[in-house]
């Protein structure tokens, strides 16, 4: 499989190029379903986080990222799942793809903000991550990346050399909600996850959604 073949090459290359400072990787369970919920500052995040995690992690990635090399090579190497943009149907299809990964005992990564933050603030989380946590019963590990926005800013085709930090937090677990309380439980779970990410990242909070989001739900 391409991912298995490329990972041993990409991992030392990432360490050389980005000198990652990784904290709390032991919080990620080595086996079983788990959700990694991360802030989002750069397209590099979905490539870097799986390489810094002690197991394979699948992320959703916008379909257009797979049209150009080297992004296609990088994303394939980290088990990214291509999804189309836009609309409720596309959003639900993305969540269903994520749930299949979790039901198979895999690790799945998601950016609850839905799109990259262009001003460095941490935006309100979209409730797809809460839906996944409650539907799968999987623990959620909050993740914070720092520095990727300088290495590959919005609009940059290729990353620069630099230094990044990746912090993994204590897993969060959520009990199934009572009947009729699902929407409130999804919102509460999402807010708790975002609070944990904020504590790890130290970012200023934004009370609104990132309206630039047009991709998979987060």
Backbone as ProteinMPNN parsed JSONL, in Angstrom:
{"seq_chain_A": "XXXXXXXXXXXXXXXXXXXXXXXXXXXXXXXXXXXXXXXXXXXXXXXXXXXXXXXXXXXXXXXXXXXXXXXXXXXXXXXXXXXXXXXXXXXXXXXXXXXXXXXXXXXXXXXXXXXXXXXXXXXXXXXXXXXXXXXXXXXXXXXXXXXXXXXXXXXXXXXXXXXXXXXXXXXXXXXXXXXXXXXXXXXXXXXXXXXXXXXXXXXXXXXXXXXXXXXXXX", "coords_chain_A": {"N_chain_A": [[0.848, -1.198, 0.0], [0.484, 2.269, -0.769], [0.576, 4.182, 1.311], [1.862, 2.812, 3.425], [4.32, 2.383, 2.275], [5.357, 4.951, 1.796], [5.361, 6.316, 4.231], [7.689, 5.686, 5.926], [9.563, 7.172, 4.56], [8.582, 9.8, 4.461], [8.338, 10.507, 7.16], [11.002, 10.866, 8.427], [11.762, 12.936, 6.715], [9.914, 14.943, 7.321], [10.646, 15.474, 9.967], [13.181, 16.52, 9.565], [12.651, 18.799, 7.99], [10.75, 20.301, 9.437], [11.284, 20.176, 12.127], [9.725, 19.086, 14.388], [8.185, 19.638, 17.542], [6.921, 17.568, 19.733], [4.296, 16.826, 21.937], [2.722, 14.791, 24.375], [1.978, 12.522, 22.854], [1.52, 10.001, 23.791], [-1.047, 10.01, 24.697], [-2.661, 9.193, 22.66], [-4.526, 6.42, 21.867], [-3.134, 3.237, 21.063], [-4.505, 1.279, 19.743], [-7.823, 0.533, 18.474], [-10.866, 2.452, 17.963], [-10.576, 5.974, 17.553], [-10.894, 9.501, 17.743], [-9.201, 12.246, 16.469], [-9.183, 15.533, 17.146], [-8.488, 18.589, 15.847], [-7.07, 21.933, 15.809], [-6.871, 24.316, 13.063], [-4.666, 25.666, 10.98], [-3.237, 25.624, 8.642], [-2.935, 24.06, 5.396], [-1.071, 22.151, 5.691], [-1.501, 20.922, 8.126], [-3.165, 18.58, 8.125], [-1.53, 16.782, 6.95], [0.741, 16.74, 8.554], [-0.054, 16.068, 11.225], [-0.908, 13.256, 11.192], [1.621, 12.089, 10.724], [2.963, 12.64, 13.056], [1.7, 11.155, 14.898], [1.359, 8.142, 16.774], [0.209, 6.087, 15.224], [-1.628, 5.045, 12.306], [-3.639, 7.517, 10.787], [-6.65, 8.69, 9.455], [-7.687, 11.453, 7.55], [-10.203, 13.718, 6.392], [-10.087, 15.245, 3.214], [-10.266, 17.964, 0.962], [-11.472, 17.356, -2.278], [-10.209, 18.622, -4.421], [-7.586, 18.918, -3.62], [-6.359, 16.595, -4.304], [-5.746, 16.727, -6.921], [-3.339, 17.687, -7.69], [0.119, 17.122, -7.753], [2.669, 17.857, -5.361], [0.764, 17.415, -3.372], [-1.195, 15.42, -3.641], [0.343, 13.096, -3.408], [1.359, 13.356, -0.79], [-1.054, 13.402, 0.71], [-2.219, 10.941, 0.088], [-0.316, 9.317, 1.219], [-0.774, 9.647, 3.9], [-3.197, 8.504, 4.35], [-5.449, 10.05, 3.67], [-8.873, 10.926, 2.993], [-10.602, 11.604, 0.112], [-13.081, 14.098, -0.416], [-15.982, 15.656, -1.818], [-16.784, 19.186, -2.17], [-19.264, 21.22, -0.526], [-22.753, 21.603, 0.256], [-25.449, 19.823, 1.949], [-25.647, 17.061, 1.481], [-23.078, 16.298, 0.66], [-21.724, 16.903, 3.019], [-22.887, 15.085, 4.844], [-22.156, 12.686, 3.637], [-19.413, 12.826, 4.02], [-19.225, 12.62, 6.815], [-20.291, 10.066, 7.12], [-18.311, 8.55, 5.851], [-16.233, 8.981, 7.633], [-17.299, 7.748, 9.899], [-17.3, 5.096, 9.103], [-14.564, 4.526, 9.117], [-14.064, 4.693, 11.888], [-15.82, 2.728, 12.876], [-14.5, 0.538, 11.955], [-12.454, 0.35, 13.721], [-10.455, 2.21, 13.417], [-8.339, 5.197, 13.395], [-9.358, 8.533, 13.273], [-9.012, 11.778, 11.951], [-10.046, 15.175, 12.416], [-10.93, 18.546, 11.66], [-12.55, 20.63, 13.59], [-13.226, 23.33, 13.141], [-13.693, 23.517, 10.469], [-12.465, 24.848, 8.322], [-9.366, 26.435, 7.362], [-8.029, 28.754, 9.719], [-7.669, 32.111, 9.042], [-6.809, 34.269, 10.438], [-5.574, 33.444, 12.691], [-7.083, 33.018, 14.958], [-9.076, 30.812, 17.038], [-11.833, 29.309, 15.858], [-15.416, 28.85, 16.324], [-16.518, 25.523, 16.904], [-17.838, 23.255, 14.512], [-20.595, 21.009, 14.59], [-20.166, 18.454, 13.621], [-18.038, 16.946, 14.653], [-18.957, 16.386, 17.223], [-21.193, 14.851, 16.574], [-19.908, 12.603, 15.421], [-18.452, 11.64, 17.646], [-20.492, 10.896, 19.425], [-22.003, 9.111, 17.882], [-20.201, 7.072, 17.323], [-19.042, 6.382, 19.736], [-16.383, 6.61, 20.239], [-13.347, 7.686, 21.868], [-12.224, 11.108, 22.1], [-9.376, 12.757, 21.159], [-8.011, 15.794, 21.851], [-6.152, 18.046, 19.781], [-3.476, 20.268, 19.191], [-1.902, 22.323, 16.873], [0.935, 24.335, 16.215], [2.529, 26.919, 14.491], [2.402, 26.025, 11.858], [1.093, 27.759, 10.155], [2.987, 29.599, 9.47], [4.842, 28.147, 8.109], [3.515, 27.062, 5.897], [1.663, 29.224, 4.61], [-1.719, 30.406, 3.898], [-2.456, 30.102, 0.517], [0.137, 29.54, -0.282], [1.937, 27.283, -2.294], [3.825, 25.34, -1.696], [5.435, 24.06, 1.266], [7.574, 25.848, 3.605], [10.826, 25.659, 5.172], [10.933, 25.251, 8.716], [9.756, 25.44, 12.127], [7.593, 23.451, 14.046], [5.0, 22.843, 16.476], [3.309, 20.212, 18.066], [0.656, 19.275, 20.019], [-0.876, 16.831, 21.971], [-3.813, 16.166, 23.718], [-5.478, 15.044, 26.776], [-7.629, 12.244, 26.403], [-11.104, 12.658, 25.644], [-14.33, 11.576, 26.653], [-17.665, 10.722, 25.791], [-20.953, 10.236, 26.872], [-23.773, 8.416, 25.533], [-26.549, 10.398, 24.525], [-29.807, 11.06, 26.068], [-32.957, 10.153, 24.529], [-34.167, 12.494, 22.184], [-32.466, 14.502, 22.931], [-30.28, 14.771, 21.334], [-29.274, 16.813, 19.592], [-28.608, 18.898, 21.353], [-26.7, 17.548, 22.875], [-24.71, 17.061, 20.957], [-23.858, 19.677, 20.453], [-22.905, 20.412, 22.993], [-20.84, 18.54, 23.394], [-19.129, 19.229, 21.289], [-18.433, 21.861, 22.009], [-17.023, 21.348, 24.371], [-14.852, 19.93, 23.371], [-13.655, 21.916, 21.783], [-12.925, 23.727, 23.767], [-10.909, 22.245, 25.016], [-9.036, 22.07, 22.949], [-8.391, 24.786, 22.697], [-7.159, 25.26, 25.147], [-4.815, 23.808, 24.81], [-3.662, 25.027, 22.553], [-3.533, 27.771, 23.038], [-4.698, 29.776, 21.573], [-6.436, 32.799, 20.672], [-9.928, 33.054, 21.157], [-12.645, 32.861, 18.849], [-15.97, 33.797, 18.691], [-17.678, 33.198, 16.672], [-18.578, 31.19, 13.737], [-16.196, 29.983, 11.331], [-16.68, 31.38, 8.461], [-15.561, 31.013, 6.027], [-15.446, 28.412, 5.544], [-16.08, 25.749, 3.384], [-15.938, 23.192, 2.945], [-15.68, 19.754, 4.03], [-17.632, 18.8, 6.912], [-16.952, 19.925, 10.238]], "CA_chain_A": [[0.0, 0.0, 0.0], [1.302, 3.468, -0.904], [0.764, 4.83, 2.613], [2.859, 2.06, 4.184], [5.618, 2.529, 1.624], [5.849, 6.319, 1.847], [5.495, 6.839, 5.593], [9.071, 5.671, 6.414], [10.328, 8.211, 3.869], [8.065, 11.117, 4.813], [8.512, 10.82, 8.576], [12.278, 11.557, 8.675], [11.799, 14.192, 5.957], [9.161, 15.924, 8.102], [11.467, 15.849, 11.129], [14.283, 17.356, 9.085], [12.162, 20.07, 7.456], [9.882, 21.067, 10.334], [11.8, 20.044, 13.503], [8.535, 19.103, 15.243], [8.241, 19.479, 18.995], [5.688, 16.812, 19.948], [3.971, 16.606, 23.348], [1.515, 14.052, 24.72], [1.588, 11.496, 21.874], [1.08, 8.804, 24.525], [-2.497, 10.104, 24.919], [-3.363, 8.571, 21.533], [-4.553, 4.965, 22.026], [-2.453, 2.542, 19.975], [-5.469, 0.442, 19.033], [-9.221, 0.888, 18.677], [-11.369, 3.689, 17.36], [-10.265, 7.223, 18.242], [-11.023, 10.721, 16.942], [-8.258, 13.321, 16.759], [-9.833, 16.797, 16.794], [-7.382, 19.545, 15.853], [-7.214, 23.268, 15.231], [-6.535, 24.282, 11.638], [-3.984, 26.89, 10.593], [-2.587, 25.463, 7.352], [-3.201, 22.797, 4.719], [-0.048, 21.227, 6.176], [-1.921, 20.263, 9.37], [-3.709, 17.246, 7.898], [-0.394, 15.949, 6.568], [1.717, 16.65, 9.634], [-0.575, 15.398, 12.412], [-0.777, 11.796, 11.115], [3.008, 11.669, 10.824], [3.408, 12.812, 14.437], [0.84, 10.302, 15.711], [1.954, 6.803, 16.794], [-0.578, 5.119, 14.47], [-2.181, 5.622, 11.095], [-4.811, 8.369, 11.0], [-7.293, 9.16, 8.23], [-8.311, 12.767, 7.561], [-10.912, 14.146, 5.2], [-9.4, 16.301, 2.48], [-11.035, 18.432, -0.189], [-11.177, 16.585, -3.478], [-9.303, 19.339, -5.321], [-6.202, 18.754, -3.19], [-5.82, 15.375, -4.891], [-5.539, 16.93, -8.354], [-1.997, 18.201, -7.96], [1.28, 16.606, -7.041], [2.875, 16.742, -4.446], [-0.261, 17.258, -2.336], [-1.837, 14.12, -3.784], [1.258, 12.096, -2.859], [1.373, 13.504, 0.659], [-2.341, 13.037, 1.298], [-2.368, 9.495, -0.052], [0.606, 8.679, 2.157], [-1.304, 9.721, 5.271], [-4.536, 7.897, 4.36], [-6.514, 11.04, 3.554], [-10.06, 10.494, 2.259], [-11.1, 12.737, -0.68], [-14.516, 14.349, -0.366], [-16.361, 16.849, -2.579], [-17.205, 20.358, -1.405], [-20.557, 21.868, -0.666], [-24.071, 20.999, 0.37], [-25.721, 18.917, 3.064], [-25.391, 15.682, 1.099], [-21.633, 16.099, 0.727], [-21.344, 16.919, 4.426], [-23.285, 13.83, 5.471], [-21.314, 11.633, 3.061], [-18.113, 12.916, 4.679], [-19.372, 12.058, 8.156], [-20.485, 8.625, 6.984], [-16.993, 7.98, 5.559], [-15.491, 9.005, 8.894], [-17.863, 6.75, 10.803], [-16.83, 3.775, 8.657], [-13.199, 4.363, 9.636], [-14.153, 4.45, 13.321], [-16.463, 1.433, 13.085], [-13.486, -0.468, 11.663], [-11.403, 0.404, 14.733], [-9.384, 3.091, 12.983], [-8.178, 6.546, 13.945], [-9.837, 9.522, 12.313], [-8.716, 13.156, 12.312], [-11.019, 16.145, 11.939], [-10.751, 19.938, 12.067], [-13.915, 21.088, 13.877], [-13.495, 24.667, 12.612], [-14.193, 23.328, 9.118], [-11.543, 25.411, 7.343], [-8.214, 27.078, 8.002], [-8.169, 30.097, 10.288], [-6.801, 33.049, 8.33], [-6.339, 35.326, 11.337], [-4.92, 32.827, 13.841], [-8.003, 32.747, 16.059], [-9.741, 29.517, 17.053], [-13.247, 29.574, 15.606], [-16.391, 27.943, 16.933], [-16.525, 24.216, 16.283], [-19.053, 22.725, 13.893], [-20.985, 19.871, 15.434], [-19.851, 17.153, 13.037], [-17.175, 16.186, 15.555], [-19.822, 15.872, 18.285], [-21.987, 13.764, 15.981], [-19.044, 11.432, 15.298], [-18.119, 11.12, 18.972], [-21.668, 10.256, 20.016], [-22.436, 8.0, 17.034], [-19.208, 5.994, 17.335], [-18.597, 6.045, 21.091], [-14.921, 6.678, 20.3], [-12.781, 8.821, 22.606], [-11.736, 12.226, 21.288], [-8.117, 13.335, 21.626], [-7.804, 17.144, 21.308], [-4.809, 18.252, 19.232], [-3.167, 21.646, 18.815], [-0.688, 22.554, 16.094], [1.406, 25.714, 16.265], [3.633, 27.216, 13.586], [2.198, 25.598, 10.47], [0.644, 28.899, 9.353], [4.183, 30.299, 9.0], [5.55, 27.251, 7.2], [2.742, 27.036, 4.651], [0.529, 30.147, 4.743], [-2.787, 30.29, 2.911], [-2.035, 30.546, -0.801], [1.45, 28.994, -0.633], [1.803, 25.961, -2.899], [4.751, 24.406, -1.053], [5.851, 24.515, 2.596], [8.931, 26.32, 3.842], [11.444, 25.079, 6.353], [10.54, 25.948, 9.931], [9.584, 24.613, 13.322], [6.199, 23.333, 14.46], [4.704, 22.156, 17.73], [2.069, 19.435, 18.057], [0.304, 18.865, 21.381], [-2.011, 15.931, 22.114], [-4.383, 16.287, 25.056], [-6.113, 13.892, 27.413], [-8.847, 11.844, 25.678], [-12.425, 13.002, 26.17], [-15.342, 10.558, 26.359], [-19.016, 11.275, 25.862], [-21.991, 9.218, 27.019], [-24.907, 8.597, 24.614], [-27.564, 11.286, 25.113], [-31.177, 10.536, 26.101], [-33.763, 10.414, 23.34], [-34.64, 13.857, 22.057], [-31.448, 15.456, 23.384], [-29.1, 14.569, 20.513], [-28.72, 18.068, 19.079], [-27.971, 19.604, 22.469], [-25.516, 16.786, 23.261], [-23.674, 17.307, 19.943], [-23.323, 21.017, 20.674], [-22.148, 20.416, 24.245], [-19.605, 17.781, 23.174], [-18.271, 20.035, 20.418], [-17.896, 22.981, 22.787], [-16.023, 20.822, 25.302], [-13.681, 19.607, 22.561], [-12.998, 23.173, 21.406], [-12.292, 24.256, 24.983], [-9.674, 21.487, 25.231], [-8.085, 22.499, 21.916], [-7.956, 26.142, 23.046], [-6.213, 25.168, 26.263], [-3.551, 23.305, 24.277], [-3.08, 25.903, 21.529], [-3.358, 29.132, 23.517], [-5.227, 30.73, 20.602], [-7.575, 33.647, 20.988], [-11.168, 32.436, 20.694], [-13.633, 33.606, 18.075], [-17.279, 33.283, 19.072], [-18.454, 32.867, 15.484], [-18.056, 30.164, 12.844], [-15.341, 30.402, 10.229], [-17.593, 31.344, 7.323], [-14.845, 30.642, 4.815], [-15.565, 26.968, 5.379], [-16.95, 25.291, 2.325], [-15.582, 21.816, 2.733], [-16.297, 18.774, 4.883], [-18.036, 19.346, 8.198], [-16.024, 19.709, 11.329]], "C_chain_A": [[0.879, 1.243, 0.0], [1.575, 4.126, 0.442], [1.858, 4.147, 3.42], [4.247, 2.258, 3.604], [6.204, 3.922, 1.814], [6.085, 6.843, 3.259], [6.927, 6.795, 6.11], [9.959, 6.714, 5.743], [9.903, 9.594, 4.344], [8.322, 11.49, 6.266], [9.875, 11.464, 8.849], [12.4, 12.864, 7.903], [11.062, 15.296, 6.709], [9.952, 16.388, 9.316], [12.608, 16.778, 10.706], [13.792, 18.74, 8.69], [11.483, 20.939, 8.501], [10.294, 20.997, 11.796], [10.666, 20.018, 14.53], [8.852, 18.856, 16.718], [6.906, 18.854, 19.4], [5.498, 16.534, 21.438], [2.712, 15.746, 23.462], [1.083, 12.99, 23.735], [1.097, 10.225, 22.552], [-0.412, 8.848, 24.831], [-3.3, 9.433, 23.792], [-3.357, 7.061, 21.717], [-3.916, 4.287, 20.817], [-3.396, 1.675, 19.162], [-6.882, 0.954, 19.319], [-9.576, 2.233, 18.086], [-10.999, 4.899, 18.212], [-10.411, 8.367, 17.246], [-9.96, 11.71, 17.397], [-8.868, 14.616, 16.246], [-8.82, 17.926, 16.956], [-7.803, 20.918, 15.363], [-6.67, 23.241, 13.8], [-5.984, 25.629, 11.202], [-3.405, 26.837, 9.186], [-3.012, 24.14, 6.727], [-2.212, 21.734, 5.166], [-0.52, 20.412, 7.376], [-2.345, 18.812, 9.15], [-2.651, 16.261, 7.407], [0.519, 15.692, 7.754], [1.206, 15.838, 10.823], [-0.487, 13.874, 12.304], [0.658, 11.297, 11.229], [3.534, 11.762, 12.252], [2.623, 11.931, 15.409], [1.357, 8.871, 15.652], [1.102, 5.717, 16.14], [-1.116, 5.81, 13.229], [-3.481, 6.354, 11.399], [-5.349, 8.799, 9.643], [-7.914, 10.53, 8.475], [-9.169, 12.918, 6.316], [-10.111, 15.254, 4.534], [-10.234, 16.684, 1.266], [-10.536, 17.757, -1.466], [-10.15, 17.28, -4.367], [-7.844, 19.22, -4.915], [-5.546, 17.526, -3.822], [-5.505, 15.538, -6.382], [-4.102, 17.301, -8.698], [-0.964, 17.466, -7.109], [2.093, 17.803, -6.567], [1.78, 16.544, -3.4], [-0.922, 15.89, -2.411], [-0.974, 13.03, -3.167], [1.268, 12.143, -1.342], [0.079, 12.986, 1.283], [-2.6, 11.543, 1.198], [-1.497, 8.775, 0.976], [0.091, 8.706, 3.587], [-2.782, 9.31, 5.325], [-5.663, 8.911, 4.325], [-7.644, 10.506, 2.677], [-10.581, 11.685, 1.457], [-12.609, 12.861, -0.591], [-14.818, 15.605, -1.174], [-16.799, 17.968, -1.654], [-18.696, 20.586, -1.55], [-21.774, 21.005, -0.452], [-24.195, 20.005, 1.512], [-25.359, 17.485, 2.713], [-23.909, 15.36, 1.163], [-21.153, 16.05, 2.17], [-21.69, 15.599, 5.107], [-22.471, 12.665, 4.924], [-19.942, 11.626, 3.727], [-18.169, 12.311, 6.075], [-19.554, 10.546, 8.097], [-19.162, 7.924, 6.68], [-16.142, 7.92, 6.827], [-15.99, 7.92, 9.841], [-17.442, 5.342, 10.398], [-15.412, 3.502, 9.136], [-13.244, 3.99, 11.122], [-14.784, 3.094, 13.623], [-15.5, 0.288, 12.796], [-12.333, -0.45, 12.651], [-10.247, 1.317, 14.383], [-9.35, 4.409, 13.726], [-8.569, 7.549, 12.878], [-9.547, 10.919, 12.828], [-9.697, 14.122, 11.69], [-10.652, 17.53, 12.471], [-12.142, 20.517, 12.331], [-14.237, 22.487, 13.37], [-14.002, 24.6, 11.173], [-13.286, 23.851, 8.031], [-10.427, 26.113, 8.102], [-8.569, 28.464, 8.547], [-7.179, 31.019, 9.591], [-6.288, 34.175, 9.221], [-5.725, 34.768, 12.62], [-5.828, 32.539, 15.011], [-8.585, 31.335, 15.93], [-11.242, 29.757, 16.954], [-14.143, 28.528, 16.273], [-16.422, 26.619, 16.177], [-17.868, 23.865, 15.675], [-19.328, 21.351, 14.487], [-20.791, 18.503, 14.797], [-18.985, 16.305, 13.954], [-17.975, 15.62, 16.727], [-20.682, 14.722, 17.799], [-21.163, 12.493, 15.896], [-18.753, 10.798, 16.653], [-19.294, 10.357, 19.569], [-22.109, 9.036, 19.207], [-21.493, 6.812, 17.132], [-18.865, 5.505, 18.743], [-17.095, 6.124, 21.265], [-14.462, 7.842, 21.17], [-12.262, 9.873, 21.636], [-10.459, 12.77, 21.927], [-7.989, 14.731, 21.022], [-6.357, 17.321, 20.877], [-4.644, 19.727, 18.882], [-1.869, 21.672, 18.026], [-0.346, 24.034, 16.177], [2.566, 25.864, 15.282], [3.408, 26.834, 12.14], [1.746, 26.746, 9.575], [1.818, 29.726, 8.831], [4.931, 29.456, 7.964], [4.837, 27.13, 5.856], [1.511, 27.92, 4.82], [-0.53, 29.861, 3.678], [-2.301, 30.868, 1.584], [-0.69, 30.02, -1.238], [1.291, 27.572, -1.171], [2.667, 24.92, -2.202], [5.159, 24.949, 0.316], [7.29, 25.012, 2.605], [9.547, 25.483, 4.96], [11.039, 25.899, 7.565], [10.402, 24.981, 11.086], [8.115, 24.626, 13.73], [6.114, 22.617, 15.804], [3.369, 21.448, 17.585], [1.825, 18.938, 19.475], [-0.96, 17.999, 21.346], [-2.502, 15.997, 23.554], [-4.982, 14.984, 25.564], [-7.402, 13.528, 26.673], [-10.123, 12.247, 26.415], [-13.407, 11.919, 25.76], [-16.728, 11.137, 26.619], [-20.036, 10.147, 25.908], [-23.103, 9.476, 26.007], [-25.981, 9.46, 25.27], [-28.916, 10.597, 25.194], [-31.916, 10.877, 24.812], [-34.263, 11.862, 23.346], [-33.623, 14.912, 22.45], [-30.198, 15.412, 22.502], [-28.46, 15.877, 20.06], [-27.999, 18.836, 20.18], [-26.687, 18.9, 22.893], [-24.38, 16.984, 22.255], [-23.026, 18.668, 20.153], [-22.444, 21.052, 21.928], [-20.818, 19.678, 24.085], [-18.626, 18.592, 22.332], [-17.642, 21.188, 21.187], [-16.824, 22.508, 23.767], [-14.726, 20.487, 24.559], [-12.925, 20.883, 22.186], [-12.324, 23.836, 22.596], [-10.949, 23.57, 25.229], [-8.613, 21.872, 24.203], [-7.533, 23.879, 22.253], [-6.937, 26.119, 24.182], [-4.842, 24.707, 25.783], [-2.869, 24.322, 23.359], [-2.778, 27.306, 22.024], [-3.896, 30.185, 22.566], [-6.326, 31.595, 21.201], [-8.821, 33.003, 20.399], [-11.982, 33.415, 19.858], [-14.989, 32.997, 18.373], [-18.129, 32.861, 17.879], [-17.823, 31.699, 14.724], [-17.113, 30.8, 11.832], [-16.154, 30.286, 8.948], [-16.899, 31.064, 6.009], [-14.935, 29.148, 4.554], [-16.526, 26.634, 4.267], [-16.751, 23.811, 2.081], [-16.312, 20.889, 3.679], [-16.638, 19.351, 6.242], [-16.982, 19.091, 9.235], [-16.713, 20.022, 12.607]], "O_chain_A": [[1.903, 1.281, 0.684], [2.691, 4.583, 0.69], [2.69, 4.817, 4.033], [5.235, 2.297, 4.338], [7.416, 4.066, 1.977], [6.922, 7.723, 3.46], [7.372, 7.783, 6.694], [10.992, 7.097, 6.293], [10.743, 10.457, 4.601], [8.506, 12.667, 6.576], [9.911, 12.532, 9.459], [13.057, 13.798, 8.362], [11.512, 16.442, 6.74], [9.93, 17.571, 9.656], [12.948, 17.717, 11.426], [14.43, 19.743, 9.009], [11.61, 22.163, 8.474], [9.712, 21.691, 12.63], [10.646, 20.841, 15.446], [9.66, 18.0, 17.077], [5.878, 19.532, 19.41], [6.414, 16.07, 22.117], [1.747, 15.954, 22.726], [-0.076, 12.579, 23.763], [0.342, 9.455, 21.958], [-0.991, 7.823, 25.19], [-4.484, 9.143, 23.962], [-2.282, 6.46, 21.726], [-4.13, 4.708, 19.68], [-3.11, 1.367, 18.005], [-7.108, 1.703, 20.27], [-8.708, 3.042, 17.756], [-11.094, 4.857, 19.439], [-10.095, 8.226, 16.065], [-9.836, 11.98, 18.592], [-9.051, 14.781, 15.04], [-8.348, 18.192, 18.062], [-8.762, 21.056, 14.603], [-6.076, 22.248, 13.379], [-6.721, 26.606, 11.068], [-3.112, 27.876, 8.594], [-3.402, 23.21, 7.433], [-2.484, 20.541, 5.034], [0.0, 19.325, 7.623], [-1.936, 17.921, 9.895], [-2.859, 15.048, 7.446], [1.012, 14.58, 7.945], [1.938, 15.015, 11.373], [-0.026, 13.239, 13.252], [0.9, 10.215, 11.764], [4.458, 11.034, 12.618], [2.866, 11.967, 16.616], [1.76, 8.418, 14.581], [1.255, 4.54, 16.467], [-1.059, 7.035, 13.124], [-4.315, 5.875, 12.168], [-4.585, 9.224, 8.776], [-8.586, 10.743, 9.484], [-8.881, 12.303, 5.289], [-9.527, 16.101, 5.209], [-10.836, 15.826, 0.621], [-9.333, 17.614, -1.688], [-9.319, 16.623, -4.995], [-6.953, 19.395, -5.746], [-4.32, 17.429, -3.869], [-5.049, 14.595, -7.029], [-3.697, 17.236, -9.859], [-1.158, 17.231, -5.917], [2.211, 18.749, -7.346], [1.852, 15.599, -2.614], [-1.183, 15.264, -1.383], [-1.483, 12.142, -2.484], [1.194, 11.108, -0.679], [0.105, 12.232, 2.255], [-3.143, 10.944, 2.126], [-1.894, 7.751, 1.532], [0.483, 7.87, 4.401], [-3.518, 9.715, 6.225], [-6.729, 8.667, 4.89], [-7.412, 9.739, 1.743], [-10.969, 12.69, 2.052], [-13.332, 11.869, -0.678], [-14.0, 16.524, -1.213], [-17.143, 17.732, -0.496], [-19.311, 20.207, -2.547], [-21.843, 19.858, -0.895], [-23.213, 19.429, 1.979], [-24.821, 16.761, 3.551], [-23.513, 14.301, 1.649], [-20.28, 15.253, 2.511], [-20.882, 15.055, 5.859], [-22.13, 11.749, 5.672], [-19.369, 10.564, 3.971], [-17.267, 11.575, 6.473], [-19.022, 9.825, 8.941], [-18.91, 6.831, 7.186], [-15.428, 6.946, 7.067], [-15.197, 7.253, 10.506], [-17.248, 4.484, 11.259], [-15.09, 2.377, 9.518], [-12.543, 3.076, 11.557], [-14.334, 2.388, 14.525], [-15.661, -0.809, 13.33], [-11.339, -1.149, 12.455], [-9.174, 1.219, 14.978], [-10.203, 4.701, 14.565], [-8.164, 7.433, 11.722], [-9.8, 11.223, 13.994], [-10.137, 13.919, 10.559], [-10.135, 17.67, 13.579], [-12.847, 20.862, 11.383], [-15.41, 22.809, 13.181], [-14.668, 25.524, 10.707], [-13.327, 23.344, 6.91], [-10.52, 26.354, 9.305], [-9.304, 29.231, 7.924], [-5.982, 30.735, 9.557], [-5.428, 34.951, 8.805], [-5.395, 35.525, 13.533], [-5.411, 31.886, 15.968], [-8.582, 30.746, 14.85], [-11.848, 30.338, 17.855], [-13.684, 27.476, 16.719], [-16.359, 26.601, 14.947], [-18.915, 24.146, 16.258], [-18.403, 20.621, 14.842], [-21.204, 17.494, 15.367], [-19.164, 15.09, 14.033], [-17.71, 14.506, 17.178], [-20.881, 13.738, 18.511], [-21.645, 11.418, 16.253], [-18.799, 9.577, 16.799], [-19.111, 9.29, 20.155], [-22.54, 8.036, 19.781], [-21.931, 5.666, 17.037], [-18.45, 4.36, 18.925], [-16.573, 5.75, 22.315], [-15.122, 8.881, 21.206], [-11.906, 9.566, 20.498], [-10.461, 13.189, 23.084], [-7.869, 14.857, 19.803], [-5.443, 16.81, 21.524], [-5.556, 20.355, 18.343], [-0.859, 21.114, 18.455], [-1.237, 24.883, 16.206], [3.474, 25.034, 15.251], [4.156, 27.277, 11.268], [1.984, 26.718, 8.368], [1.67, 30.47, 7.861], [5.57, 29.992, 7.058], [5.478, 27.1, 4.806], [0.431, 27.422, 5.139], [-0.271, 29.17, 2.693], [-1.796, 31.989, 1.536], [-0.379, 30.039, -2.429], [0.593, 26.753, -0.573], [2.291, 23.75, -2.122], [5.223, 26.164, 0.506], [8.103, 24.659, 1.752], [8.859, 24.696, 5.609], [10.826, 27.107, 7.458], [10.874, 23.846, 11.026], [7.475, 25.677, 13.755], [7.023, 21.892, 16.207], [2.413, 22.009, 17.048], [2.672, 18.265, 20.062], [-1.976, 18.384, 20.767], [-1.714, 15.897, 24.495], [-4.988, 13.966, 24.871], [-8.19, 14.415, 26.348], [-10.201, 12.183, 27.641], [-13.332, 11.399, 24.647], [-16.931, 11.929, 27.538], [-19.997, 9.223, 25.096], [-23.358, 10.627, 25.654], [-26.29, 9.272, 26.447], [-29.156, 9.639, 24.46], [-31.526, 11.796, 24.092], [-34.717, 12.379, 24.367], [-33.893, 16.105, 22.315], [-29.162, 15.959, 22.879], [-27.241, 16.033, 20.136], [-26.907, 19.362, 19.965], [-25.7, 19.553, 23.231], [-23.216, 17.067, 22.647], [-21.808, 18.809, 20.048], [-21.368, 21.651, 21.922], [-19.788, 20.135, 24.581], [-17.432, 18.634, 22.628], [-16.451, 21.463, 21.036], [-15.824, 23.196, 23.969], [-13.632, 20.734, 25.068], [-11.697, 20.925, 22.264], [-11.263, 24.442, 22.449], [-9.972, 24.219, 25.603], [-7.433, 21.988, 24.536], [-6.334, 24.117, 22.11], [-5.966, 26.876, 24.17], [-3.819, 25.166, 26.292], [-1.647, 24.463, 23.381], [-1.878, 27.968, 21.507], [-3.592, 31.367, 22.723], [-7.045, 31.18, 22.11], [-8.791, 32.471, 19.289], [-12.007, 34.618, 20.117], [-15.136, 31.776, 18.308], [-19.177, 32.239, 18.049], [-16.705, 31.274, 15.015], [-17.214, 31.986, 11.518], [-16.297, 29.189, 8.408], [-17.557, 30.895, 4.982], [-14.552, 28.67, 3.487], [-17.639, 27.156, 4.205], [-17.309, 23.239, 1.145], [-17.433, 21.182, 4.094], [-15.994, 20.302, 6.683], [-16.204, 18.143, 9.124], [-16.112, 19.91, 13.676]]}, "name": "protein", "num_of_chains": 1, "seq": "XXXXXXXXXXXXXXXXXXXXXXXXXXXXXXXXXXXXXXXXXXXXXXXXXXXXXXXXXXXXXXXXXXXXXXXXXXXXXXXXXXXXXXXXXXXXXXXXXXXXXXXXXXXXXXXXXXXXXXXXXXXXXXXXXXXXXXXXXXXXXXXXXXXXXXXXXXXXXXXXXXXXXXXXXXXXXXXXXXXXXXXXXXXXXXXXXXXXXXXXXXXXXXXXXXXXXXXXXX"}
